[in-house]
Amino acid sequence: MAAEKHHEAIPIGMVSKYLTTKNPWIESQQGNTDNYDWHTPPVDPDFLARLLRMSALHESAIDFKARMVTMGYFPHITNSLYIEPLKPGASKATVRKYHETLYAFYKFFPLNDFYAYMHDAFTFGNGFLEKIMNKRKTRVAGLRRRNARLMRILHKDAGYAIVIDDTIRKKYTLDQILHKIMPCSESDYYGLPRYTGAINDIILSDAARAQRIQFYDNNGYMGGIIVSNLKVDDVDKDGKSLTEDRIVDDINTAQTPGKGRTVLLNLRGDDNIEDVSKVMNYIDTTVQLAKDDFKVTTDVATRSIYEAHQTPPELLGTVLEKKVSPDLNKLLANYYMVVIKPIADLVIQEINSEISPENWIDLRPEFLNENTENKEVPA
């Protein structure tokens, strides 16, 4: 007789799909002498890229911070293309000249490249810019972003490389790349993003959402158990009953479009019971789920993600219950000064120290001037 086949239980959530070890990141292999020609980042960049798609909140927070830094992108006063900010009521000719000058400024370091560079820094803890040299190789003639997910640092200070499928596709010397490194105690070569403390929460939030979807699709849970005590006389040698099969068919036929699962548990006892309630009972297995542990899990994870990104919920469009809405202008100004400006100041220093003053950049968002002009930054 053939061995009975057993179906392995498949977890509904996706936690095990992303966590292959007890910790959400592998240990740093910096300075290793394995088969790779490059130092291994302390966290797999592909893993961090997947995290970005696992939580709308996580992705929005990163995009928001990258835009906050980028929105102040402007020529430094020493830049040969510096122009005074537009004033209200400026003529068409002035407006045209203003934007033509900005577009010329962007040719050295495109706005989109700058945004992608900051997005990489917040996502991976690393940002990479290639220095485009002039024909004589005497000065930097432009900056272009290189994908941080693919960039690796070569052994023995040999430079940088683009690595795809464990194969080096292009190499750079140390002088060709401007590498922004977020603080990282796990590596001497790479940075780490600031949200690593919330990695488990990002994964947990995604797993809870997936479980909730399956619950509403009625694909992953039993809606209830019908317990009966009906005596059947047609049980075969394999323990199957045609009568019970017919009852199951009737139950399946009566299911809602959502295909909720109902299990029949027949005790095959005495059916000569006058009290109908003792003949057949229905156990609702969704009672505990009604308490909505999904929401509790998601709420806890959400708070952790906000804290990891140091971003107020209101600035990401989240409406908080039982809380007075703050003055968004003051909140934004404070957020920029406390969280974004220190990062922006570092970016200015890191980039400008590698290029000529005639190409220097500045980061000064107009909204900050509008909200702080002739007054102190709100406390």
C-alpha positions as CSV (number, residue, x, y, z in Angstrom):
1,M,0.0,0.0,0.0
2,A,1.4,3.3,-1.0
3,A,2.6,5.6,1.8
4,E,0.1,8.3,2.7
5,K,1.1,11.8,1.4
6,H,1.2,14.6,3.8
7,H,1.1,18.3,2.8
8,E,3.6,20.5,4.4
9,A,2.2,23.5,6.2
10,I,3.1,26.7,4.4
11,P,3.3,29.9,6.6
12,I,0.9,32.6,5.6
13,G,3.2,35.4,6.6
14,M,6.5,36.3,4.8
15,V,8.8,36.7,7.8
16,S,10.7,33.4,7.1
17,K,11.1,34.5,3.5
18,Y,13.4,37.3,4.4
19,L,15.0,36.3,7.6
20,T,17.4,33.4,6.9
21,T,19.2,33.9,10.2
22,K,18.3,34.9,13.7
23,N,19.3,38.5,12.8
24,P,18.0,40.5,9.9
25,W,21.5,41.1,8.5
26,I,24.5,39.0,7.9
27,E,27.7,39.8,9.8
28,S,30.2,42.0,8.1
29,Q,32.8,40.2,6.0
30,Q,35.0,43.3,5.6
31,G,38.6,42.5,4.7
32,N,37.8,38.9,3.9
33,T,39.9,36.7,1.7
34,D,37.2,34.6,0.1
35,N,36.4,34.2,-3.6
36,Y,35.2,37.8,-3.9
37,D,37.5,40.6,-5.0
38,W,35.5,43.1,-3.0
39,H,34.5,43.8,0.6
40,T,31.0,42.5,1.4
41,P,28.6,45.1,2.8
42,P,27.4,44.4,6.4
43,V,23.8,44.2,5.0
44,D,22.9,42.7,1.7
45,P,21.8,45.7,-0.5
46,D,19.3,43.5,-2.4
47,F,17.7,42.8,1.0
48,L,17.4,46.5,1.7
49,A,16.0,47.1,-1.7
50,R,13.3,44.5,-1.1
51,L,12.4,46.1,2.3
52,L,11.6,49.3,0.4
53,R,8.7,47.6,-1.4
54,M,7.5,45.8,1.7
55,S,6.1,48.9,3.5
56,A,4.5,52.0,2.0
57,L,5.3,53.9,5.1
58,H,9.0,52.9,5.0
59,E,9.2,53.8,1.3
60,S,7.4,57.1,1.8
61,A,9.6,58.2,4.7
62,I,12.8,57.6,2.6
63,D,11.3,59.4,-0.4
64,F,10.2,62.3,1.8
65,K,13.7,62.8,3.3
66,A,15.4,62.5,0.0
67,R,13.0,65.2,-1.4
68,M,13.5,67.4,1.6
69,V,17.2,67.5,1.0
70,T,16.8,67.8,-2.8
71,M,14.2,70.6,-2.7
72,G,16.9,73.1,-1.6
73,Y,19.3,72.2,-4.4
74,F,20.7,75.6,-5.7
75,P,24.0,77.1,-7.0
76,H,26.3,78.3,-4.2
77,I,27.0,82.0,-4.2
78,T,30.6,81.2,-5.4
79,N,29.2,79.2,-8.3
80,S,29.6,80.8,-11.8
81,L,25.9,80.2,-12.4
82,Y,24.7,81.7,-9.2
83,I,21.5,83.7,-9.6
84,E,19.3,85.5,-7.1
85,P,16.1,83.7,-6.1
86,L,13.0,84.8,-7.9
87,K,11.0,87.6,-6.3
88,P,7.2,87.8,-6.5
89,G,6.0,89.6,-9.6
90,A,9.2,89.0,-11.5
91,S,9.0,89.7,-15.3
92,K,8.8,86.9,-17.8
93,A,12.3,87.7,-19.0
94,T,13.6,87.4,-15.5
95,V,11.8,84.1,-14.9
96,R,13.1,82.7,-18.2
97,K,16.7,83.7,-17.4
98,Y,16.3,82.3,-13.9
99,H,15.3,78.8,-15.1
100,E,17.8,78.8,-18.0
101,T,20.5,79.4,-15.5
102,L,19.2,76.6,-13.2
103,Y,19.1,74.2,-16.2
104,A,22.7,75.1,-17.0
105,F,23.6,74.5,-13.4
106,Y,21.9,71.1,-13.5
107,K,24.1,70.0,-16.4
108,F,27.1,69.7,-14.1
109,F,25.1,67.6,-11.5
110,P,21.6,66.8,-12.7
111,L,18.8,67.3,-10.3
112,N,17.5,63.7,-10.8
113,D,21.0,62.3,-10.1
114,F,21.2,64.3,-6.9
115,Y,17.8,63.0,-5.8
116,A,18.7,59.4,-6.6
117,Y,22.0,59.9,-4.7
118,M,20.2,61.0,-1.6
119,H,17.6,58.3,-2.0
120,D,20.4,55.7,-2.1
121,A,22.0,57.2,1.0
122,F,18.8,56.9,3.0
123,T,18.0,53.4,1.6
124,F,21.4,51.7,1.7
125,G,23.5,53.9,4.0
126,N,25.7,54.6,1.0
127,G,25.7,57.0,-1.9
128,F,28.1,57.0,-4.9
129,L,28.9,59.7,-7.4
130,E,31.2,59.3,-10.3
131,K,33.4,62.3,-11.0
132,I,33.3,63.1,-14.7
133,M,36.7,64.6,-15.6
134,N,37.4,67.1,-18.4
135,K,39.3,66.0,-21.5
136,R,42.6,67.1,-20.0
137,K,41.8,65.2,-16.7
138,T,42.7,68.3,-14.8
139,R,39.3,69.0,-13.1
140,V,35.9,67.6,-12.3
141,A,33.5,68.6,-15.1
142,G,30.4,66.8,-13.8
143,L,29.0,64.4,-11.2
144,R,26.8,61.4,-12.0
145,R,25.0,59.0,-9.5
146,R,26.0,55.4,-9.6
147,N,23.6,52.8,-8.2
148,A,24.5,52.0,-4.6
149,R,22.9,48.6,-4.7
150,L,25.5,47.5,-7.3
151,M,28.6,49.3,-6.1
152,R,31.3,47.5,-4.2
153,I,34.6,48.5,-2.6
154,L,37.6,46.4,-4.0
155,H,40.2,44.8,-1.7
156,K,43.6,46.4,-1.1
157,D,42.3,50.0,-1.8
158,A,42.0,49.0,-5.5
159,G,39.0,51.3,-6.0
160,Y,35.3,50.6,-6.7
161,A,33.4,48.4,-9.0
162,I,29.9,47.8,-10.3
163,V,29.0,44.2,-9.5
164,I,26.1,42.3,-11.1
165,D,25.4,38.7,-10.5
166,D,28.7,38.3,-8.6
167,T,30.6,39.6,-11.7
168,I,32.6,42.8,-11.9
169,R,31.2,44.8,-14.8
170,K,33.1,48.1,-14.4
171,K,35.9,49.3,-12.2
172,Y,36.7,52.8,-10.9
173,T,39.8,54.2,-9.2
174,L,39.5,55.6,-5.7
175,D,39.7,59.2,-7.1
176,Q,36.8,58.6,-9.6
177,I,34.2,58.0,-6.9
178,L,32.7,60.2,-4.2
179,H,31.4,57.9,-1.6
180,K,28.9,59.1,1.0
181,I,29.0,56.8,4.1
182,M,26.3,56.9,6.8
183,P,27.7,56.1,10.3
184,C,28.2,52.3,10.7
185,S,30.0,50.5,13.5
186,E,29.7,47.1,11.7
187,S,32.0,48.1,8.8
188,D,35.1,50.2,8.0
189,Y,34.1,50.4,4.4
190,Y,30.4,50.8,4.1
191,G,27.6,52.7,5.8
192,L,24.3,51.5,7.2
193,P,20.9,53.3,6.9
194,R,19.4,54.8,10.1
195,Y,16.3,52.6,10.1
196,T,18.1,49.2,10.7
197,G,16.5,49.1,14.2
198,A,13.1,48.8,12.5
199,I,13.9,46.1,10.0
200,N,12.0,43.4,11.9
201,D,9.0,45.8,12.2
202,I,9.0,46.4,8.4
203,I,9.0,42.7,7.8
204,L,6.4,42.1,10.5
205,S,4.1,44.8,9.1
206,D,4.3,43.2,5.6
207,A,3.6,39.7,7.0
208,A,0.6,41.0,9.0
209,R,-0.8,42.7,5.9
210,A,-0.3,39.5,3.9
211,Q,-2.1,37.5,6.5
212,R,-4.9,40.0,6.7
213,I,-5.4,39.9,2.9
214,Q,-5.7,36.1,3.1
215,F,-8.1,36.4,5.9
216,Y,-10.4,38.6,3.9
217,D,-10.0,36.4,0.8
218,N,-11.1,33.5,3.1
219,N,-8.2,31.5,1.7
220,G,-6.2,31.0,4.8
221,Y,-8.6,30.5,7.6
222,M,-11.5,28.3,8.6
223,G,-14.7,30.3,9.0
224,G,-16.0,27.7,11.4
225,I,-16.4,24.1,12.4
226,I,-19.7,22.2,12.3
227,V,-19.6,19.6,15.0
228,S,-22.3,16.9,14.5
229,N,-23.2,13.6,16.3
230,L,-24.9,12.0,13.4
231,K,-24.7,8.2,13.1
232,V,-23.7,6.9,9.6
233,D,-23.9,3.3,8.4
234,D,-21.9,3.6,5.2
235,V,-18.4,3.9,6.5
236,D,-16.0,2.0,4.3
237,K,-12.7,0.3,5.1
238,D,-10.8,3.5,4.6
239,G,-13.0,5.3,7.1
240,K,-14.9,7.4,4.5
241,S,-18.6,7.9,4.5
242,L,-20.8,8.7,1.4
243,T,-23.3,10.4,3.7
244,E,-20.6,12.7,5.2
245,D,-19.3,13.4,1.7
246,R,-22.8,14.6,0.7
247,I,-23.0,16.8,3.7
248,V,-19.6,18.3,2.9
249,D,-20.8,18.9,-0.7
250,D,-23.9,20.7,0.6
251,I,-21.7,22.8,2.9
252,N,-19.4,23.7,0.0
253,T,-22.4,24.5,-2.3
254,A,-23.7,26.9,0.4
255,Q,-20.4,28.8,0.7
256,T,-20.3,32.5,0.0
257,P,-18.4,33.9,-3.0
258,G,-15.5,34.4,-0.7
259,K,-15.0,30.6,-0.5
260,G,-14.8,30.6,3.3
261,R,-13.7,27.3,4.7
262,T,-16.0,25.3,7.0
263,V,-14.9,22.0,8.4
264,L,-17.3,19.2,9.2
265,L,-16.5,17.2,12.3
266,N,-18.9,14.3,12.7
267,L,-18.6,12.2,15.9
268,R,-20.7,9.4,14.4
269,G,-22.5,8.8,17.6
270,D,-26.2,8.3,18.5
271,D,-28.5,10.4,16.3
272,N,-31.6,9.7,18.5
273,I,-31.2,12.9,20.4
274,E,-34.2,15.0,20.9
275,D,-32.3,18.3,21.5
276,V,-31.3,19.5,18.1
277,S,-28.6,21.7,19.6
278,K,-26.8,18.6,20.8
279,V,-27.0,17.0,17.4
280,M,-25.3,19.8,15.5
281,N,-23.2,22.7,16.8
282,Y,-21.4,25.5,14.9
283,I,-18.1,26.8,16.3
284,D,-17.2,30.2,14.9
285,T,-13.4,30.2,14.6
286,T,-13.3,33.9,13.6
287,V,-14.2,35.2,17.0
288,Q,-10.6,35.6,18.2
289,L,-9.7,37.1,14.8
290,A,-12.4,39.7,15.3
291,K,-10.2,41.2,18.0
292,D,-8.0,42.2,15.0
293,D,-4.5,41.2,16.1
294,F,-3.4,42.3,12.6
295,K,-4.2,45.9,13.5
296,V,-2.4,45.7,16.8
297,T,0.7,44.2,15.1
298,T,0.6,46.8,12.3
299,D,0.2,49.7,14.7
300,V,3.2,48.7,16.9
301,A,5.3,48.2,13.8
302,T,4.2,51.5,12.3
303,R,5.2,53.4,15.4
304,S,8.6,51.8,15.3
305,I,9.1,52.7,11.6
306,Y,8.2,56.4,12.3
307,E,10.7,56.4,15.2
308,A,13.4,54.8,13.1
309,H,13.0,57.5,10.4
310,Q,12.6,60.3,12.9
311,T,9.7,61.6,10.8
312,P,6.5,63.0,12.3
313,P,3.4,61.1,11.0
314,E,1.7,64.4,10.0
315,L,4.4,65.2,7.5
316,L,3.7,61.9,5.7
317,G,-0.1,62.6,5.6
318,T,-1.0,60.3,8.5
319,V,-4.1,61.5,10.4
320,L,-3.8,60.6,14.0
321,E,-6.9,59.9,16.1
322,K,-7.6,62.0,19.2
323,K,-4.8,64.4,18.5
324,V,-5.0,68.1,17.7
325,S,-3.5,68.8,14.3
326,P,-0.2,70.8,14.6
327,D,0.8,73.8,12.6
328,L,2.4,72.0,9.6
329,N,4.5,75.0,8.6
330,K,6.1,75.2,12.1
331,L,6.4,71.4,12.2
332,L,8.1,71.3,8.8
333,A,10.5,74.1,9.7
334,N,11.5,72.4,13.0
335,Y,11.8,69.0,11.3
336,Y,14.1,70.5,8.6
337,M,16.3,72.2,11.2
338,V,16.6,69.3,13.5
339,V,16.7,66.3,11.2
340,I,17.4,67.3,7.6
341,K,19.7,70.3,7.9
342,P,22.5,68.4,9.7
343,I,22.4,65.9,6.8
344,A,22.3,68.6,4.2
345,D,25.2,70.4,5.7
346,L,27.3,67.2,5.5
347,V,26.3,66.7,1.9
348,I,27.4,70.2,1.0
349,Q,30.7,69.8,2.6
350,E,31.3,66.3,1.1
351,I,30.5,67.4,-2.4
352,N,32.0,70.8,-2.5
353,S,35.3,69.6,-1.1
354,E,35.8,67.5,-4.2
355,I,34.9,70.1,-6.9
356,S,35.9,73.7,-7.8
357,P,34.2,76.6,-6.1
358,E,32.8,77.7,-9.5
359,N,30.7,74.5,-9.4
360,W,29.8,74.5,-5.7
361,I,26.3,73.6,-4.7
362,D,24.1,74.9,-1.9
363,L,21.0,73.5,-0.2
364,R,18.5,76.1,1.0
365,P,14.8,75.4,0.6
366,E,12.6,78.4,-0.1
367,F,9.9,77.2,2.4
368,L,12.4,77.6,5.3
369,N,13.0,81.3,4.3
370,E,9.3,81.8,4.1
371,N,8.6,80.3,7.5
372,T,11.6,81.9,9.3
373,E,12.0,85.3,7.7
374,N,12.3,88.0,10.3
375,K,11.6,85.6,13.1
376,E,13.1,82.8,15.0
377,V,12.6,79.2,14.0
378,P,9.6,78.0,16.0
379,A,10.3,76.0,19.1
